[in-house]
Amino acid sequence: MVESPATAPRELPRKLGLVTGMAVVVGVIIGSGIFRVPSPIAAAAGSLTGVALVWVLGGIVSLFGALSVAELAAMYPAAGGPYVYLREAYGRPLAFLFGWMWLLTTPISWAAQSLMFAEYLGYYVPIRTSVQHMVAAVLIVLVAAANYRSVKLGAVIQNVSTGAKVLAIAGLSVAIFVFAPGGQANPFHAQPMGAANWSGIGIGLIAALWAYDGWENLTTLSGEVKNPQRNLPIALIGGVLVVIAAYLLINAAYLRALPLPQLAASKSVAADAAGAVFGRAGASLAGALVMLSVFGTLNGSILSCPRVFFAMAEDGLFFRTVGRIHPRFETPYVAISFIAVLAVVYVLLRDFMQLAEGYVLGVWPFLALCVIALFVLRRRRPDFPRVYRALGYPVVPALFVLATLAVIANALYAQFWSTTVSLLITLAGAPLYFLWTAWHRRRSPAAAPSPGRQRT
């Protein structure tokens, strides 16, 4: 029997340690992207030099973002992450716009991840497409139920799945290097490195940043991390470094197993690379790795993403009930349930490609704004306690902003209509903010905007 909301705790307790923080960063970033985007990156880059530059530059951009946002995370260790930083630097309207984008993309992301898991399960257990959608829906419900029940249970699942994922990627990569035909004298099929095609690198960087996306998810859990001023910066920076190492290793293994033209044409690069070296058994193992990877990303997303809506509800910018904390489980159970229901609806109504196409350049403009907020808050609040100060300031944050803007501009040039539609859908949240606040004032004329819990 559920207790009265009046007996519920007022704040989310800090139960997550440094290991879980890094597991969230690594586990959310390493999802389906590394098993899908190496092919279009190889096609766009056109040379070994270009492929290497895309993955290195993508890692550097992400690392610069983590180095910068870590200062904000240590300043405002509260639920919501980027929502909080945007609110503090620019005000409630822009913070609401981020929440609107998060509301659009989060259930799509969960649905796409669960559908990929179900698709790969179909390689082992023959199931119809309609049944795959049911399997994906059940997976969302089960993982959401675990995180509804206990943040510690969600953390254990994240720690185990992320550790297994990283070990599996390292093991597969080493095995390919050891057993791939051709010998040590010909590790990459005697392909010349080739000249860098900067236009192709720019296009490939869009895909690489999608594969590197997700490190910001940890910041939404800031209100539940122990010793946040220390653990958040270490987890953000350390987690991104682990991902960079894993991505460079697995991409080198792909190129060890497949010639560049074959890699560029592959529809399932991990399975093709493992299959080229180990046959059908290798392809099956690669499929299992994809399932493990996607499962870990789904759990990390369900563990972290609902905290944005929890923070919005605290501020009166979303339905108040979404800000409730379970009296016994001490989790934002309404926020988790709300997004899980939306994700299940997406799963049952749309296919994977439709879902993936809806998730284009959603968060990166806001990450750039968060890093710009670092400059704003340094000037506006110079005396604010800063246990961690962004390494390389102001050069590193400025380079992240410039790189992000360049990628968005390149996306507009290369994929004008899909990028424009995504940006316009995000901007549609602006009039919704004013409609929401007007409705909220009429409904509760005497109520002042809530300042939000866990500001510090």
Secondary structure, DSSP 4 states (H G I P E B T S, - for coil): -PPPGGGS-SS----B-HHHHHHHHHHHHSSSGGGTTHHHHHHHH-SHHHHHHHHHHHHHHHHHHHHHHHHHHHH--STTTHHHHHHHHH-HHHHHHHHHHHHHHHHHHHHHHHHHHHHHHTTTS---HHHHHHHHHHHHHHHHHHHHH-HHHHHHHHHHHHHHHHHHHHHHHHHHHHHSTT-TT-TTTT-------HHHHHHHHHHHHHHHTTTTHHHHTGGGBSSHHHHHHHHHHHHHHHHHHHHHHHHHHHHHHS-HHHHHH-SSHHHHHHHHHHTHHHHHHHHHHHHHHHHHHHHHHHHHTHHHHHHHHHTTSS-GGGG---TTT-S-HHHHHHHHHHHHHHHHH--HHHHHHT-SS-SHHHHHHHHHHHHHHHHH-TTS--SS--TTTTHHHHHHHHHHHHHHHHHHHHSHHHHHHHHHHHHTHHHHHHHHHHHHHHHSTTPPPP--S---
